[in-house]
């Protein structure tokens, strides 16, 4: 997020929070926030929404996913502060490669298991991975089974979600 804010390509940052340069996107963002910050509204509190922020450079727009935090959320009790929203920022242009050293160290994966996790993260199928390495799919499944067990997951999609990006 810092790199995105530093580039100032449609989104910046001030001490009050994100600064959205595009007027219509800014209005949509403010409308979503007011839907759960303003307790004087007659309508029920809304859970949040999504805003696409156009970029002056013409690249694909950023996606902001805004979610309301309830008073029971764990983050409130731990911080002592009262944040009202969590904002997820996605840059569809920014391709982030997984950190292989962290992945191997954090979960105790072997080099082959780490290689497989990286291939799945990149979108390869088990068959693609087997073909590229000249091994059988059953061997790839063996590595997958052990990697998933070490990572504490039951599904390939969960394994991919746990594959951390480079900072």
C-alpha positions in Angstrom: 0.0 0.0 0.0 2.9 2.4 0.8 4.3 1.9 -2.7 0.9 2.6 -4.3 0.4 5.7 -2.2 3.9 6.9 -2.9 3.3 6.6 -6.7 0.2 8.8 -6.3 -1.4 7.3 -9.4 -5.0 8.0 -8.4 -4.6 7.3 -4.7 -2.5 9.2 -2.1 -2.5 9.3 1.6 -2.8 11.9 4.3 -2.9 11.8 8.1 -6.7 11.5 7.7 -6.5 8.4 5.5 -6.6 7.7 1.8 -6.9 10.5 -0.7 -8.7 9.5 -3.9 -8.0 11.8 -6.8 -10.9 10.9 -9.1 -14.0 12.9 -8.1 -16.6 10.2 -8.8 -14.6 7.4 -7.1 -14.0 9.7 -4.1 -17.7 10.4 -3.9 -18.6 6.7 -4.1 -15.9 6.0 -1.4 -17.4 8.7 0.9 -20.9 7.4 0.3 -19.9 3.9 1.4 -18.2 5.2 4.5 -21.1 7.4 5.5 -23.4 4.4 5.1 -21.9 3.0 8.3 -20.2 5.9 10.0 -23.2 8.2 10.2 -25.5 6.8 12.9 -28.2 9.4 12.1 -29.1 7.8 8.8 -32.6 6.3 8.7 -31.4 3.3 6.7 -29.9 0.3 8.4 -26.1 0.2 8.7 -24.5 -1.1 5.5 -21.6 -3.6 5.5 -19.5 -1.7 3.0 -18.8 -1.9 -0.7 -16.3 -1.7 -3.5 -14.9 1.2 -5.4 -12.8 1.2 -8.6 -10.4 4.1 -8.7 -9.3 5.2 -12.1 -5.6 6.0 -12.6 -4.2 9.0 -14.4 -1.6 6.8 -16.1 -4.4 4.8 -17.8 -3.5 1.6 -16.1 -6.2 -0.7 -14.8 -8.0 0.9 -11.9 -7.3 0.1 -8.3 -10.0 -1.8 -6.4 -10.9 -0.7 -2.8 -12.9 -3.1 -0.8 -14.4 -1.3 2.2 -15.8 -3.3 5.1 -17.4 -2.0 8.3 -15.9 -3.2 11.6 -18.3 -4.1 14.4 -17.7 -3.3 18.0 -17.1 -6.9 18.7 -14.2 -7.3 16.2 -11.0 -8.4 17.8 -9.0 -5.5 16.4 -11.0 -3.1 18.5 -10.3 -4.8 21.8 -6.6 -5.2 21.1 -5.9 -1.7 19.9 -7.9 0.3 22.3 -9.0 2.5 19.4 -12.2 2.5 17.6 -11.6 2.0 13.8 -14.8 1.9 11.9 -13.6 0.4 8.6 -11.1 -1.9 7.1 -10.0 -1.0 3.5 -8.4 -3.6 1.2 -6.5 -2.2 -1.6 -5.8 -4.2 -4.8 -3.6 -3.2 -7.7 -4.3 -5.5 -10.6 -1.1 -4.4 -12.3 1.2 -5.0 -9.5 2.4 -8.6 -9.8 3.9 -9.9 -6.6 6.0 -13.0 -6.6 5.9 -15.2 -3.5 8.8 -15.2 -1.1 10.3 -18.7 -1.4 12.7 -18.5 1.5 9.9 -17.4 3.9 7.6 -20.0 2.5 10.1 -22.8 3.0 11.2 -21.6 6.4 7.8 -20.8 7.9 6.3 -24.2 7.0 9.4 -26.4 6.8 8.8 -27.2 3.1 11.4 -29.1 1.1 12.7 -27.5 -2.1 10.4 -29.6 -4.2 7.4 -28.8 -2.0 8.3 -25.1 -2.2 8.7 -25.3 -6.0 5.3 -26.9 -6.2 3.7 -24.2 -4.0 5.3 -21.5 -6.2 4.0 -23.2 -9.4 0.4 -23.4 -8.0 0.6 -19.8 -7.0 1.6 -18.9 -10.6 -1.4 -20.8 -11.9 0.1 -24.0 -13.0 -1.9 -27.2 -12.8 -0.4 -30.4 -11.2 -0.1 -31.8 -14.7 1.7 -28.7 -16.0 4.1 -28.9 -13.0 4.7 -32.6 -13.7 5.3 -32.1 -17.4 7.8 -29.2 -16.8 9.8 -31.3 -14.4 9.6 -34.6 -16.3 8.0 -36.4 -13.4 4.7 -38.2 -12.9 1.6 -36.5 -11.6 1.5 -39.1 -8.8 4.9 -37.7 -7.6 3.5 -34.2 -7.7 0.5 -35.3 -5.7 2.8 -36.8 -3.2 4.6 -33.5 -2.7 1.3 -31.6 -2.7 -0.1 -33.9 0.1 3.0 -33.4 2.3 3.2 -29.6 1.6 -0.5 -29.2 2.5 0.0 -31.2 5.7 2.9 -29.0 6.7 1.0 -25.9 6.0 -2.1 -27.2 7.9 -4.5 -26.9 5.0 -6.9 -29.3 3.3 -7.3 -27.6 -0.1 -5.0 -26.3 -2.8 -6.7 -23.0 -2.8 -5.9 -22.6 0.9 -2.3 -23.5 0.2 -2.1 -20.8 -2.5 -3.6 -18.2 -0.1 -0.9 -19.0 2.5 1.8 -18.4 0.0 3.1 -15.0 1.1 4.1 -12.3 -1.3 7.5 -10.5 -1.2 7.4 -7.3 0.8 
